[in-house]
Amino acid sequence: MFLPTKAQIHEIGVFLGGSNSIGDVGPTNYINPNSTAFGLVYKWNKSTRHAWRFSYTQTSLKANDLDSKEPARKLRGKNFKNDIKDFTVGLEFNFFEFNLHLFDRQITPYVFSGVTYLKYDELYILGNDSRVDYESTTLAIPMVVGIKTNITKNFVLGAEIGARCTFTDNLDGSNPENQNFSTLRFGNINNKDWYVFSGMTLTYTFGEKPCYCND
């Protein structure tokens, strides 16, 4: 009897785009890339509908109250810069079947979520400018939506927007953990900080093609 074997296929590539923060400093726009973000992406496709995804992305998050449309923030005039390194793993789900073994042009929206391990600078703001206290780590929940298509036999191009809901309230220096800087805290200390990546992915596909085996 001949049985089809489901070969797995891999993708490796790059992410290039922008980043912005959502917190107590700067504009309040959800999608407002103002700094370059770049990274690496690896996907292990387990079926035509889902894949395990691993990524590393880095950027310098930054924001300035002077760019805000809120009069109170513009008058306050604080700004920050935070170098972050984002390690994310999770499951990507395709809305439509996306068979990388086929040569026909395919396109599908997708969503992705999992867990992020984040390295960032623990900041405090003295006067109007941020200062680095020490390097710290935290976790975040990634929420990504995108659309992708195979542009050649071995390359897949995607466009996506991915928000990270972090477990810290100090990506922007508004709520330093160090008690020595407690008098420098400001803003809403009950809300955690978010940041957003928006950009393009380009991945190269490789792996064995499906075959029919005699059993």
C-alpha positions as CSV (number, residue, x, y, z in Angstrom):
1,M,0.0,0.0,0.0
2,F,1.2,3.5,-0.8
3,L,0.9,6.0,2.1
4,P,1.8,9.7,1.8
5,T,4.4,11.0,4.2
6,K,3.9,14.6,5.5
7,A,7.4,16.1,5.3
8,Q,8.1,19.2,7.4
9,I,9.6,22.3,5.9
10,H,11.6,25.0,7.5
11,E,12.0,28.8,7.0
12,I,14.8,31.0,8.1
13,G,15.0,34.7,7.4
14,V,15.0,38.3,8.5
15,F,12.6,40.9,9.9
16,L,13.1,44.6,9.1
17,G,10.8,47.4,10.1
18,G,10.2,49.9,12.9
19,S,9.2,50.1,16.5
20,N,7.3,52.4,18.9
21,S,6.4,52.4,22.5
22,I,3.0,52.8,24.2
23,G,3.4,54.1,27.7
24,D,3.6,57.3,29.8
25,V,6.1,59.2,27.6
26,G,5.5,60.5,24.0
27,P,2.7,60.1,21.6
28,T,-0.3,57.8,22.4
29,N,-0.6,56.4,18.9
30,Y,-0.7,52.6,18.9
31,I,1.2,52.2,15.6
32,N,3.8,55.0,15.2
33,P,7.2,53.5,14.2
34,N,9.9,56.0,14.9
35,S,13.0,53.7,15.3
36,T,14.5,51.0,13.2
37,A,13.9,47.4,14.3
38,F,15.6,44.3,12.8
39,G,16.0,40.6,13.7
40,L,16.0,37.0,12.7
41,V,13.1,34.6,12.2
42,Y,12.9,30.8,12.1
43,K,9.8,28.7,11.5
44,W,9.2,25.0,11.7
45,N,6.1,24.3,9.7
46,K,4.2,21.4,11.2
47,S,1.3,21.6,8.7
48,T,-0.1,23.9,6.0
49,R,-2.0,25.7,8.8
50,H,0.4,26.1,11.7
51,A,4.1,26.5,12.5
52,W,6.3,26.9,15.5
53,R,8.1,30.2,15.3
54,F,11.2,31.5,17.0
55,S,12.6,35.1,16.6
56,Y,15.1,37.5,17.9
57,T,14.5,41.3,17.4
58,Q,16.3,44.3,18.6
59,T,15.6,48.0,18.5
60,S,16.1,51.3,20.4
61,L,12.7,52.2,21.7
62,K,12.3,56.0,22.0
63,A,9.7,58.6,22.5
64,N,9.5,62.3,23.2
65,D,6.6,64.2,24.9
66,L,7.2,67.1,22.4
67,D,5.8,64.8,19.7
68,S,2.6,64.2,21.6
69,K,-0.7,65.8,20.7
70,E,-1.6,65.9,24.4
71,P,-1.0,69.4,25.8
72,A,0.1,68.1,29.3
73,R,2.7,65.8,27.8
74,K,4.0,68.4,25.4
75,L,4.4,70.9,28.2
76,R,6.1,68.3,30.4
77,G,8.7,67.6,27.7
78,K,10.3,64.3,28.8
79,N,11.9,61.8,26.5
80,F,13.6,58.4,26.7
81,K,15.6,55.9,24.8
82,N,15.8,52.2,25.7
83,D,17.8,49.5,23.9
84,I,15.8,46.3,24.0
85,K,16.4,42.7,22.8
86,D,13.4,40.6,22.2
87,F,13.4,36.7,22.2
88,T,10.0,35.3,21.2
89,V,8.7,31.7,20.7
90,G,5.2,30.7,19.9
91,L,2.7,29.3,17.4
92,E,1.8,30.9,14.1
93,F,-1.6,30.0,12.6
94,N,-2.6,30.5,8.9
95,F,-6.2,31.4,8.1
96,F,-5.8,29.6,4.8
97,E,-3.7,26.6,3.8
98,F,-0.2,27.6,2.9
99,N,1.6,24.7,1.3
100,L,5.3,25.5,0.8
101,H,5.7,22.3,-1.3
102,L,3.6,23.8,-4.0
103,F,5.0,26.2,-6.6
104,D,1.7,28.1,-7.2
105,R,1.3,31.6,-5.8
106,Q,-0.4,31.5,-2.4
107,I,-1.4,34.1,0.1
108,T,-2.8,34.0,3.6
109,P,-3.4,36.2,6.6
110,Y,-1.9,34.8,9.9
111,V,-1.8,35.4,13.6
112,F,0.9,34.6,16.1
113,S,1.2,34.5,19.9
114,G,3.4,32.9,22.5
115,V,5.8,34.3,25.1
116,T,8.6,36.9,24.9
117,Y,11.7,37.1,27.0
118,L,12.8,40.7,27.0
119,K,16.1,42.3,27.9
120,Y,15.9,46.1,28.5
121,D,17.4,49.0,30.3
122,E,16.0,49.9,33.7
123,L,15.7,53.7,33.3
124,Y,15.0,56.8,35.4
125,I,14.4,60.3,34.0
126,L,16.4,63.1,35.5
127,G,15.2,66.5,34.3
128,N,13.8,65.7,30.9
129,D,16.3,63.0,29.7
130,S,16.4,59.3,30.5
131,R,19.4,57.7,32.2
132,V,20.3,53.9,32.5
133,D,20.3,52.5,36.0
134,Y,21.0,48.8,35.1
135,E,20.0,46.1,32.6
136,S,17.0,44.1,33.5
137,T,14.7,41.4,32.0
138,T,11.0,40.7,32.0
139,L,8.4,38.7,30.1
140,A,5.8,39.9,27.6
141,I,2.9,38.5,25.6
142,P,3.3,38.9,21.8
143,M,0.2,39.5,19.7
144,V,0.9,39.5,15.9
145,V,-1.2,39.8,12.8
146,G,0.1,39.7,9.3
147,I,-0.2,38.5,5.7
148,K,2.3,36.5,3.6
149,T,2.8,35.2,0.1
150,N,5.4,33.0,-1.7
151,I,7.2,35.3,-4.1
152,T,9.5,32.6,-5.6
153,K,10.0,28.9,-5.3
154,N,12.0,29.3,-2.0
155,F,11.1,32.7,-0.7
156,V,8.2,34.0,1.4
157,L,7.4,37.6,1.9
158,G,5.3,38.8,4.8
159,A,4.0,42.1,6.3
160,E,3.1,42.2,10.0
161,I,2.3,44.3,13.0
162,G,3.1,42.8,16.4
163,A,2.4,44.3,19.8
164,R,4.1,43.2,23.0
165,C,2.2,43.5,26.4
166,T,5.1,43.6,28.9
167,F,5.2,42.8,32.6
168,T,7.0,46.0,33.4
169,D,5.9,49.7,33.7
170,N,9.4,51.1,33.2
171,L,10.4,50.8,29.5
172,D,10.0,54.6,29.4
173,G,11.7,55.5,32.7
174,S,8.4,56.7,34.3
175,N,8.4,54.1,37.1
176,P,11.9,53.1,38.1
177,E,12.2,50.0,40.4
178,N,15.1,51.5,42.3
179,Q,13.6,53.1,45.5
180,N,16.3,55.7,45.4
181,F,14.5,57.2,42.4
182,S,11.0,56.9,43.8
183,T,10.5,60.7,43.8
184,L,11.1,60.7,40.0
185,R,8.1,58.4,39.3
186,F,5.2,59.9,37.2
187,G,2.4,58.8,35.0
188,N,-0.1,56.0,35.5
189,I,1.7,53.4,37.6
190,N,-1.1,50.9,37.3
191,N,-0.7,50.2,33.6
192,K,2.1,48.1,32.1
193,D,4.1,49.3,29.1
194,W,3.6,48.0,25.5
195,Y,5.7,48.2,22.4
196,V,5.0,47.5,18.8
197,F,7.0,46.1,15.9
198,S,5.7,46.8,12.3
199,G,7.5,45.7,9.2
200,M,8.4,43.0,6.7
201,T,9.7,39.4,6.9
202,L,11.6,37.6,4.2
203,T,12.3,33.9,4.7
204,Y,14.0,31.2,2.8
205,T,12.3,27.8,2.8
206,F,14.0,24.4,2.8
207,G,13.2,20.8,3.6
208,E,12.2,17.5,2.0
209,K,9.4,17.4,-0.4
210,P,6.4,15.0,0.3
211,C,6.8,11.5,-1.1
212,Y,4.7,8.4,-1.4
213,C,6.2,5.4,0.4
214,N,5.5,1.7,-0.2
215,D,4.2,0.1,3.1
